[in-house]
Amino acid sequence: MSTERIVRTAVRITDAEGLDALSMRRVATELGTGAMSLYRYVPGKDALVELMVEAVFGEDPHPDSVPGGWRTGLEAAARREWRMYSRHPWVLRVIATPRPPIGPNVLADVEWAMRAMDGLGLDPTTTHWVAMTVSAQVQGAALLLVNEVEAERRTGVTAGQWRVSRAPALLEILESGRFPILSRLHTERGDVIDIDEWFEFGLRRLLDGLAVLVEGREKGAAYDAEPDPARGPAR
């Protein structure tokens, strides 16, 4: 028995069955031991989840550098995070909170994303906000991915099967003529949702916007230096 083995087992269970299926007793059963024996290695479920997050964040070593400049670096950070949620959907629920687990591997991930902006003249706060904004974009897209995994686990119905079952009702609504833009979209694309494609589109547009910030700083423009009173308080 070892802490590493307990964590690996917990990750395997949670990948397959979701975070709600995880318990110290369930892990012990999987390992063929008593639940109390686990407490010699891990204080409890909360501590176990933190160790699981650390293990997952450490799966892909960070390259020392990413050729191509700040944009390529942030793209690499975003896709790395996207792959993590694709492999381990439960991580989103744990990490996307105001009180995420804080361990060396989690902090290394943030540091690596911030490093892409190093040397651009941005202050540490702005650099951190940029990294968090990119991560928030990934997490927003991953929410659809994670919810679909949970819905299929709960109902046994895949996204494709659900869309087929809803197609007649959708067509009836679209044929009413009330939604011409959605009708044109349905004609061109059908009832197909490609989450990966949508993620890539959103990431590119976000980076286009960040390019305005970077280029403005390089030209000496005071972007976002002070809030505009006419726009009201920041939210």
Salt bridges, closest charged atoms under 4 A:
GLU4 OE2 - ARG8 NH1 3.18
ASP15 OD1 - HIS88 ND1 2.78
GLU17 OE1 - ARG26 NH1 2.79
ASP20 OD1 - ARG93 NH2 2.90
GLU30 OE2 - ARG12 NH2 3.99
GLU30 OE1 - ARG26 NH2 3.77
GLU59 OE1 - ARG87 NH2 3.13
GLU59 OE2 - HIS88 NE2 2.97
ASP60 OD2 - ARG87 NH2 3.33
GLU75 OE2 - ARG71 NE 3.75
GLU75 OE1 - ARG79 NH1 3.57
ASP109 OD1 - HIS62 NE2 2.83
ASP109 OD1 - ARG80 NH1 2.40
GLU150 OE2 - ARG153 NH1 2.99
GLU197 OE1 - ARG189 NH2 3.32
GLU200 OE1 - ARG79 NH2 2.66
ASP208 OD1 - ARG71 NH1 2.84
ASP208 OD2 - ARG205 NH2 2.95
